[in-house]
Amino acid sequence: MAVGASVAPDLDLLLRFVDGRNHHQGASHSVGAALIAGAAVMLLARAMGWARPPALGLVAAGAWGSHLLLDYLSVDTHPPIGIPLLWPFAHGYFHFPWPIFLDIGRTLDWHTVRHDAVALAWETALVLPILLASWWL
């Protein structure tokens, strides 16, 4: 569930196949969407009789939020620049002035695939030690 919630904000990329327009980095890339996702998971868990629905909701919202954090800290070369991080509480797009992570290409040519592989390796090198430390602490 956490993995699904962490990649869910990018499902807006699929809307391009519906109407041909760019929907990426819309409302799904916001704290509001993370709260909605967490509430939805909590309600589903409660309806299904799963143990600890509030904890599951927090995990879902946190996983969604981890995606927002990584996008916020990344180079963004595709307009609109940044993410609507504080929607619906505030409008506008936000981006970190000193990005830590590389941008990700969206084409299937060799140059882009190679660049994206380097970006993935860089993200892994930075994030994996944090994840491992949190697992053992």
Helices and strands as residue ranges (DSSP letters): H 2-7, G 8-15, H 16-19, G 27-29, H 31-48, H 53-72, H 110-136
